Amino acid sequence: MGEWALVLFTVLSQMAAGAFVTLWVLDQRTKKIDAAVGAFAAKGIVIIIGIGLAASTGHLGHPLEAYRALSHIGTSWLSAEVLLFGMFFVMVLVNCYQWQRGIDRKFTGAVGAAIALLAVMSSGMIYVLPARPAWNHFGPVLFFLLTAAVLGPLLISVLFKMKNYVVGKNVYLFEGAVLVIGLINFLLYLSMLMSMGDVATLTGKNMIMSAAFWPRILAGWLVPIGVIAYTALQREWNISRLMIALFVLTFIGEVLGRGMFFGSATALTIFGF
């Protein structure tokens, strides 16, 4: 299960990070979110990050010894990831408690949002490896940040809708912009791989030939972009009936894309080994 454990962990943890930042921003900007709605959303984030962290143990030979990953703080991005997501989980729990008790969340929200972003970036840095030319650049970090920016606000939108609270149009316009950026970034990434030659080109070909290639593009980008664009062009803004489908399609697209990310990269090999 190792590869899919990483897929689930990275996608779910990044979605939780993006959702936490979104909830904090909405809380600070609108000042109108009902405490019950905010507490419900915060509980949802706790569940998502909890599932993500549990999934992360699926690629470990000895899950009970996961704490050993902290032994190289300062020299290992993996150790940094473990520490930061552990801290993020604590901040999510504190934030959830504050929502339930009606306690001011400005400081803890800001700290938690900063930790969330650093945690996502640390995850990306783990895969910036010279041995894998297709990853040896800022690309993995950008991919992971885009996942957080896409799935986080959509998760909050769905959780709010379950409490009959609808987020504003600007959230979806932001989503549309992030989706467009993500699609352009992916196409540029493929073009870069195909021009690098040798191992990187093989990675690009593996991605294009993957059975997930077109489903990822359609479900993760083209259809969601079309839904948001169509809704924005209507006389009256009404995306509530399409919100669940938008979230599900985008989530499926991100999972497929992450599977391609882990499954398509080709490593450098040394002759004779």
TAHU-V838214 format. One record per pair of residues at least 24 apart in sequence whose C-alpha atoms are under 8 Angstrom apart, sorted by the first residue. I is the first residue (numbers start at 0). J is the second residue. If there is no record, write none. Layout:
i:I j:J
i:I j:J
//
This chain:
i:0 j:57
i:0 j:58
i:1 j:57
i:1 j:58
i:1 j:59
i:2 j:58
i:2 j:258
i:2 j:261
i:2 j:262
i:3 j:258
i:4 j:54
i:4 j:55
i:4 j:56
i:4 j:57
i:4 j:58
i:5 j:54
i:5 j:55
i:5 j:57
i:5 j:58
i:6 j:254
i:6 j:257
i:6 j:258
i:6 j:261
i:7 j:51
i:7 j:54
i:7 j:55
i:7 j:254
i:8 j:50
i:8 j:51
i:8 j:52
i:8 j:53
i:8 j:54
i:8 j:55
i:9 j:51
i:9 j:122
i:9 j:143
i:10 j:51
i:10 j:146
i:10 j:147
i:10 j:253
i:10 j:254
i:10 j:257
i:11 j:47
i:11 j:48
i:11 j:50
i:11 j:51
i:12 j:47
i:12 j:48
i:12 j:51
i:12 j:52
i:12 j:119
i:13 j:119
i:13 j:143
i:13 j:144
i:13 j:146
i:13 j:147
i:13 j:150
i:13 j:151
i:14 j:47
i:14 j:146
i:14 j:147
i:14 j:148
i:14 j:149
i:14 j:150
i:14 j:151
i:14 j:154
i:15 j:44
i:15 j:45
i:15 j:47
i:15 j:48
i:15 j:147
i:15 j:151
i:16 j:112
i:16 j:115
i:16 j:116
i:16 j:119
i:16 j:147
i:16 j:151
i:17 j:115
i:17 j:147
i:17 j:148
i:17 j:149
i:17 j:150
i:17 j:151
i:17 j:152
i:18 j:44
i:18 j:147
i:18 j:150
i:18 j:151
i:18 j:152
i:18 j:153
i:18 j:154
i:18 j:155
i:19 j:44
i:19 j:91
i:19 j:111
i:19 j:112
i:19 j:115
i:19 j:151
i:20 j:108
i:20 j:111
i:20 j:112
i:20 j:115
i:20 j:151
i:21 j:151
i:21 j:152
i:21 j:155
i:22 j:155
i:23 j:105
i:23 j:108
i:23 j:109
i:23 j:112
i:27 j:105
i:34 j:98
i:34 j:99
i:34 j:101
i:35 j:98
i:35 j:99
i:36 j:159
i:36 j:162
i:36 j:164
i:37 j:98
i:38 j:95
i:38 j:96
i:38 j:98
i:38 j:99
i:39 j:158
i:40 j:155
i:40 j:158
i:40 j:159
i:41 j:91
i:41 j:94
i:41 j:95
i:41 j:98
i:42 j:95
i:43 j:158
i:44 j:91
i:45 j:88
i:45 j:91
i:45 j:92
i:45 j:95
i:48 j:88
i:49 j:88
i:76 j:121
i:76 j:122
i:76 j:124
i:76 j:125
i:77 j:121
i:77 j:122
i:77 j:125
i:79 j:118
i:79 j:121
i:80 j:118
i:80 j:119
i:80 j:121
i:80 j:122
i:83 j:114
i:83 j:115
i:83 j:117
i:83 j:118
i:84 j:114
i:84 j:115
i:84 j:118
i:86 j:114
i:87 j:111
i:87 j:114
i:87 j:115
i:87 j:118
i:116 j:144
i:119 j:143
i:119 j:144
i:119 j:147
i:120 j:144
i:130 j:266
i:130 j:267
i:131 j:199
i:131 j:264
i:131 j:265
i:131 j:266
i:131 j:267
i:132 j:198
i:132 j:199
i:132 j:265
i:132 j:266
i:132 j:267
i:133 j:192
i:133 j:198
i:133 j:199
i:133 j:202
i:133 j:264
i:133 j:265
i:134 j:264
i:138 j:188
i:142 j:181
i:145 j:177
i:145 j:181
i:146 j:253
i:148 j:174
i:148 j:177
i:149 j:174
i:149 j:177
i:149 j:178
i:149 j:249
i:150 j:246
i:150 j:249
i:150 j:250
i:153 j:246
i:154 j:246
i:156 j:242
i:157 j:242
i:157 j:243
i:157 j:246
i:160 j:239
i:165 j:239
i:168 j:236
i:171 j:227
i:172 j:227
i:175 j:223
i:175 j:224
i:175 j:227
i:175 j:228
i:178 j:220
i:178 j:223
i:178 j:224
i:179 j:220
i:179 j:224
i:181 j:220
i:182 j:216
i:182 j:220
i:198 j:265
i:198 j:266
i:198 j:267
i:199 j:264
i:199 j:265
i:201 j:265
i:202 j:263
i:202 j:264
i:202 j:265
i:203 j:263
i:205 j:263
i:205 j:264
i:206 j:259
i:206 j:263
i:209 j:259
i:211 j:255
i:211 j:256
i:211 j:259
i:212 j:256
i:212 j:259
i:214 j:252
i:214 j:255
i:215 j:251
i:215 j:252
i:215 j:253
i:215 j:255
i:215 j:256
i:216 j:252
i:217 j:252
i:218 j:248
i:218 j:249
i:218 j:251
i:218 j:252
i:219 j:248
i:219 j:249
i:219 j:250
i:219 j:251
i:219 j:252
i:219 j:253
i:220 j:249
i:220 j:252
i:222 j:248
i:223 j:248
i:223 j:249
//
